[in-house]
Amino acid sequence: MPEQSFVGHRHRRAGFLERMAGDLLAVLEHALVAEGLARRPGLLQRFDPRVRLFAILALIGATVAAHSLAVVYGLLLLAALLARLSHIPVGLLARGIWLSVLLFTGILALPALFLVPGEAVARLPGLGWAITAQGLASAAFLVGRALAAASFAALLILATPWPHLLKALRTLGLPSVLIVILGMTYRYVFLLLLNAHELFAARQSRQVGDLSGAEQRRLVVSGAGALLSRSMHLADEVFLAMRSRGYRGEHASLAEFELTAADWAALAIMAGALAAALAAAY
């Protein structure tokens, strides 16, 4: 007589709880990968975080100000080149940024093909709507600018550890309370994700047999309530710990920034590129 198992077969379809636990773990692994990329000896990682921030903002400004498709898509190629030189996989940008941007901006840019007046270059089969050359150019500008700007922003985040980026943002004059909120949110979102993953993993390890859809939803709701209670208790403990250690509203960082000759040269190049782009645009 074959031995009966109370645990579902490995080839069965994953339930809602299994998928949720797997998704939470994937988010945590993605964060670890991003931290590892920020510490690689690449081109962007060698510069001072303040220089990185100014350079990326200058490149995004040049992307927005550019009035030439060649310049826009040239900047997109520059983003891919910077990713390569900074040891950031271009495939990571393609999967994580470009596909999402193409999907979102593509939907927004689609009506421009037919609504922007101009010279008709083709017609939509079946409907007979005219696709204009000016509409194609407008859609290409929208998609290209979104791709380039999102790529530069992703490079800044992937090449800079989060505490260093927050300190660089503080040098731009952002309010201290905003910096503290961003830092605490980043840190404790992942802590709560880890707690949620452990909660669902513990429940899954004690599960015998399959649960119905209603039972799984009830477990998810109860887990969300437990996680909310933990987060509120954690917030109180963190606030009291910060106050007891002398926190008075100013974010402190152990990292010390120091500009080198290469940083000053990069600043000069980026300032010149931004000035040239603004002059060409206006």
C-alpha positions in Angstrom: 0.0 0.0 0.0 1.5 3.3 -1.0 2.4 5.6 1.8 0.0 8.6 2.1 1.4 12.1 2.6 -0.5 14.8 4.4 1.7 17.5 2.6 0.6 18.6 -0.9 2.6 17.3 -3.8 5.5 19.5 -5.0 4.0 19.9 -8.4 0.7 21.3 -7.1 -0.2 24.9 -8.0 1.1 27.3 -5.4 -1.5 28.8 -3.2 -2.1 32.5 -2.3 0.0 32.3 0.9 2.9 30.7 -0.9 2.9 33.3 -3.7 2.7 36.1 -1.1 5.6 34.7 0.9 7.6 34.3 -2.3 6.8 37.8 -3.5 7.9 39.3 -0.1 11.2 37.3 -0.3 11.8 38.6 -3.8 11.4 42.2 -2.7 14.0 41.7 0.0 16.4 39.9 -2.3 16.0 42.8 -4.8 16.9 45.3 -2.1 20.0 43.3 -1.2 21.0 43.2 -4.9 20.6 47.0 -5.1 22.8 47.5 -2.0 25.5 45.2 -3.6 25.4 47.2 -6.8 26.0 50.5 -4.9 29.2 49.1 -3.4 30.8 47.9 -6.6 33.9 49.7 -7.9 32.2 51.3 -10.9 32.4 54.7 -12.6 29.5 56.3 -10.8 30.4 54.8 -7.4 33.8 56.4 -7.5 32.4 60.0 -7.3 31.2 61.8 -4.3 27.4 61.2 -3.7 26.8 65.0 -4.0 28.5 65.0 -7.4 26.5 61.9 -8.5 23.3 63.7 -7.4 24.1 66.9 -9.3 25.3 65.0 -12.4 22.1 62.9 -12.6 19.9 65.9 -12.0 21.8 67.8 -14.8 21.3 64.8 -17.2 17.6 64.6 -16.3 17.4 68.4 -16.9 19.1 68.0 -20.3 16.7 65.2 -21.2 13.7 67.3 -20.4 15.1 70.4 -22.2 16.3 68.6 -25.4 14.3 69.4 -28.5 16.0 66.8 -30.7 15.1 63.1 -30.9 18.8 62.4 -31.6 19.8 64.1 -28.4 17.0 62.4 -26.3 17.9 58.9 -27.5 21.6 59.7 -27.4 21.1 60.4 -23.6 19.3 57.1 -23.3 22.4 55.4 -24.8 24.5 57.4 -22.4 22.5 56.0 -19.5 23.1 52.4 -20.8 26.8 53.2 -21.2 27.0 54.6 -17.6 25.3 51.5 -16.3 27.8 49.3 -18.1 30.8 51.3 -16.8 29.3 51.3 -13.3 28.9 47.5 -13.3 25.1 47.8 -13.2 23.6 45.2 -15.5 21.8 46.8 -18.5 19.3 43.9 -18.3 18.3 45.0 -14.9 17.4 48.4 -16.3 15.6 46.8 -19.2 13.5 44.5 -17.0 12.9 46.8 -14.1 12.6 50.2 -15.7 12.3 50.2 -19.5 9.5 47.7 -19.7 7.4 49.5 -17.1 8.0 52.9 -18.7 7.3 51.6 -22.2 4.0 50.1 -21.0 2.9 53.2 -19.1 4.1 56.0 -21.4 3.2 53.9 -24.5 -0.5 54.0 -23.4 -0.2 57.8 -22.8 1.5 58.4 -26.1 -0.8 56.3 -28.2 -3.5 58.9 -28.7 -0.9 61.4 -29.9 -0.4 59.4 -33.1 -3.9 60.3 -34.2 -4.7 63.5 -32.4 -1.7 65.6 -33.2 -2.5 67.4 -36.6 0.0 67.1 -39.4 1.0 65.2 -42.5 -0.5 61.7 -42.6 2.0 58.9 -43.1 -0.2 55.9 -42.5 -3.8 54.9 -41.6 -5.0 52.5 -39.0 -6.5 49.4 -40.7 -10.2 49.0 -40.2 -10.8 52.4 -38.7 -9.0 54.6 -41.2 -7.6 56.9 -38.5 -4.6 58.9 -39.9 -1.2 58.5 -38.2 0.7 61.8 -38.6 4.4 62.4 -38.7 4.1 65.1 -36.0 2.1 62.6 -33.9 4.9 60.0 -34.2 7.5 62.6 -33.2 5.5 63.6 -30.2 5.0 60.0 -29.1 8.8 59.3 -29.6 9.7 62.4 -27.6 7.4 61.4 -24.7 8.6 57.8 -24.6 12.3 58.7 -25.1 12.3 61.4 -22.4 10.5 59.1 -19.9 13.0 56.2 -20.6 16.1 58.4 -20.3 14.9 60.3 -17.2 13.8 57.0 -15.4 17.1 55.4 -16.4 19.2 58.2 -14.9 17.1 58.2 -11.7 17.5 54.4 -11.4 21.3 54.7 -11.9 21.5 57.3 -9.1 19.6 54.9 -6.7 21.5 51.8 -7.7 24.9 53.4 -7.5 24.4 55.2 -4.2 23.8 53.7 -0.8 20.5 55.0 0.6 22.1 56.8 3.7 24.6 58.6 1.4 21.8 59.6 -1.0 19.8 61.1 1.9 22.8 63.1 3.1 23.4 64.3 -0.4 19.8 65.4 -0.6 20.2 67.3 2.7 23.0 69.4 1.1 20.4 70.6 -1.5 18.5 72.2 1.3 15.7 69.7 1.7 14.0 69.9 5.1 15.5 67.6 7.8 12.1 66.2 8.7 11.7 65.0 5.1 15.1 63.3 5.1 14.3 61.6 8.4 10.9 60.4 7.1 12.5 59.0 3.9 15.3 57.3 5.9 13.0 55.7 8.4 10.5 54.7 5.8 13.2 52.9 3.7 14.6 51.1 6.8 11.4 50.0 8.4 9.5 49.1 5.2 12.0 46.3 4.7 11.9 45.4 8.4 8.1 45.0 8.2 8.4 43.1 4.9 10.8 40.7 6.7 8.3 40.3 9.5 5.5 39.7 7.1 7.5 37.0 5.3 8.4 35.3 8.6 4.7 35.4 9.6 3.5 33.8 6.4 6.4 31.3 6.3 5.6 30.2 9.9 2.0 29.7 9.0 2.9 27.8 5.9 5.3 25.5 7.9 2.4 24.6 10.2 -0.1 24.0 7.5 -1.4 20.5 6.9 -3.2 20.1 3.6 -4.7 22.8 1.4 -6.8 25.7 2.6 -9.9 27.0 0.9 -9.9 30.5 -0.6 -11.9 31.9 2.2 -9.6 30.4 4.8 -6.5 31.9 3.0 -8.1 35.3 2.8 -9.0 35.1 6.5 -5.4 34.3 7.3 -4.1 37.2 5.2 -6.5 39.6 7.0 -5.4 38.4 10.4 -1.8 38.6 9.4 -2.2 42.1 8.2 -3.8 43.0 11.5 -1.0 41.5 13.5 1.6 43.3 11.3 -0.2 46.6 11.8 -0.1 46.1 15.6 3.6 45.2 15.4 4.3 48.3 13.3 2.6 50.6 15.8 4.4 49.1 18.7 7.7 49.3 16.8 7.1 53.0 16.0 6.6 53.8 19.7 9.8 51.9 20.7 11.9 53.5 17.9 10.7 57.0 18.8 11.5 56.5 22.5 14.9 55.0 21.6 15.7 58.0 19.3 14.7 60.5 22.0 16.8 58.7 24.7 19.8 58.9 22.4 19.6 62.6 21.9 17.6 63.0 18.7 16.4 66.5 18.3 15.2 66.6 14.7 18.5 66.6 12.7 19.5 63.5 10.7 23.1 62.4 11.5 25.3 60.2 9.3 28.7 58.7 9.9 29.7 59.1 6.3 32.0 62.0 5.5 32.0 63.5 2.0 35.1 65.0 0.5 35.4 66.4 -3.0 38.4 65.3 -5.1 39.8 66.7 -8.3 37.9 64.1 -10.3 34.7 65.3 -8.6 35.3 68.9 -9.4 36.0 68.0 -13.0 32.8 66.0 -13.3 30.9 68.9 -11.8 32.3 71.3 -14.4 31.5 68.9 -17.2 27.9 68.4 -16.0 27.4 72.1 -15.5 28.6 72.8 -19.0 26.4 70.1 -20.5 23.4 71.4 -18.7 24.1 75.0 -19.8 24.6 73.9 -23.4 21.3 71.9 -23.3 19.4 74.9 -21.9 20.9 77.2 -24.4 20.0 74.9 -27.3 16.5 74.6 -26.0 15.8 78.3 -25.5 
